[in-house]
Amino acid sequence: MHIHRIETILYVNDQQASAEFYSKLFRQNPDLNVPGMTEFKLADNFKLGLMPNKGIAKILTDKTPHPDQGNGIPRCELYFYVQNIDLEFENAVKIGAKLISEIENRDWGDKVCYFSDIDGHIIAFAEKIINKKNDDNSG
């Protein structure tokens, strides 16, 4: 594949408040935190960026609605496969993430919980559901 690295950038109302929220959520400090951009390296080929609405608005000019018009509206979903969904759930609750949906087995084969951040972006923590019946029949 020609794509070798991915960076998702969330447009946020308050960069510093969002940086603090995600530092607590990920239990790590940002790898970059300068006026106009905060970045968290979450995997070898993935970074999550935070950019203030007003910063991206300078680039978008009048070609799209101003990002401030979307504050609080779910504009994306971050779907993270994790090792321990219970740990991530408890941490998200502890730091004040808004609970959207408790941990549940979903019909697509994942156990998932949903939260939203301070800007309304949706955050999902997931684990694959282990299918005992299929595991017992292998081998």
Buried (B, 14 or more C-beta within 10 A) or exposed (E): EEEEEEEEBBBBBBBEBBBBBBBBBBEEEBEEBEEEBBBBBBEEEEBBBBBBBBBBBEEEEEEEEBBEEBBEEBBBEBEBEEEEBEEBBEBBEEBEBBEEEEBEEEEEEBBBBBBBBBBBBBBBBBBEBEEEEEEEEEE
